[in-house]
């Protein structure tokens, strides 16, 4: 059976979550992120690239702080503990 052609997936995600995720991916040491296969690391790189294309790289510390507060407001108190 032949392998299907790769495709693209459209994902709906809150723009504030995208900003928080982009900042995290840009500032986290990828060697510190646990993974069980090299493809997982590459998939995170692919995600960051897609976010950069869709959103662009520019944002301020104030924009990030507001996004972080709004995104974390949807968390349970238990999950907020870092």
N, C-alpha and C positions, 0 to 999 in steps of 0.2 A: 504494500500500500504506500503510495507516495506521500511525502511530508507536505502538509498544507502550506501555502504561502503565508509568510508573516503579515500581520495587519496591524492597524493602530486602534487604540481604544480611547474613546472620549470619556473623561471622568469629570463629573460635576463636583467641585469642591469650593468651599467658601474662600473668597479672595483673602480674607484675614488669615485663614489657615495656610494658604499658599505662601504668604509673606513669612509667617513663622517657620514653616517648613524650609523655605529657601534659606532663611538666615541660619537655621540650624545646620543645613547641609553645607553651607559655605564656611561655617565657623567650627565645625566638628572635625576632629582628626579622624579621618576615615579608617585609619589602622586600629582605632580604639573601638570601632563598631563591630560587635560580634557577628560573624557570618560562618556558614558551614560550606559555602561554595563560592568561588570567585565571581560567579554570575550575579550573586546578590549584591556585591560591591558595585559591579558594572550597572546593574539595574538602578541603584541609587544615583549613580552618575548620570544615567539616561534621564531619570526623573528630574534631576537638577537642571539639565540642559533643556528639557521640555518646559520647565517652569521659567527659566531665563528667557526662552523664546516667546512664551506667552505673556509674561509680565514685564520683562526688562529687569535690569539689575539695580536701578536707582531706588533708594528709599532712605528715609531719615531715621534717626534713633527714636524720635517721637512717634513716627508712624509705626515702627516696630513695637514700641511699648504699648500703644493703643491696641494693636492687633493681638499682642500677647495677652493683655487683660481681657479682651473680648473672647478670645478662643478659650482661655482657661476658665472663664465664667461658666462654660458649659460642662465643666468637670465636676465629679463628685468630690467632696472634701477629702475622702480617702485617697483619691488619685492625685490630689494636689501636692501631697507630701513628696518631696524630692529626696 
